[in-house]
């Protein structure tokens, strides 16, 4: 049986490898090459070296402004989403009535598409701000916190489900032994619960970090970068550069390469740090 599997293994793997190469590897390396060129269509690409990358940091401040806005948004979103998700998970594993109903209701926002969600929250938040004579696009602060509220509403329930799975895997014997030893609730949380749910924390932090950093749909629908591109995140800035500035397609592609490298590096460092905590726990 094992010999037969080894014999036909390349045949079964070939379709997947071919699809991966055509759909990912070829566009990836083509995009990497195009970031060093000036082009309007792929066939007229002209190699210009590092000019596109230099222009990102010298022509205007859009990229750096979008980067700073994205970093601030990501930090706030990662902290608030994971904190709320973990607190809800603790509450819904404490034996309160209607637990399954609450889990379903809190998870449902994650099923709504980003564009639809953005327009829905645009109506809700603008309606809430209307009595004060302002809108989400009146000031960058309103757009920032509007995006934070939207992301928390969408992702908190998803993270809650992952944390619930982690909490339910904690052996009851540990909590019982801690109770016998006279440990307080905070001591049990710090010394038992958190170390035991570190795998869930790793997953949730990774998901919220990457989703927040590469947010596009909700940003486009909620504020479209207004006012004056002050609420444009990196993905939206790349989109605006590539499709909104004729002749800057190469610059937009160079921004996309930098974006990919930043997301990959940040995600790698986060996984390295939290997995080390898993081992220590």
Secondary structure, 3 states (H helix, E strand, C coil): CHHHHHHHHHHHHHHHHHHHHHHHHHHHHHHHHHCCEECCCHHHCEECCCHHHHHHHHCCCHHHHHHHHHHHHHHHHHHHHHHHHHHHHHHHCCCCCCHHHHHHHHHHHHHCCHHHHHHHHHHHHHHHHHCCCCCCCCCHHHHHHHHHHHHHHHHHHHHHHHHHHHHHCCCHHHHHHHHHCCCCHHHHHHHHHHHHCHHHHHHHHHHHHHHHHCCCHHHHHHCCCCCCCCCCCHHHHHHHHHHHCCCCHHHHHHHHHHHHHHHHHHHHHHHHHHHHHHHHC
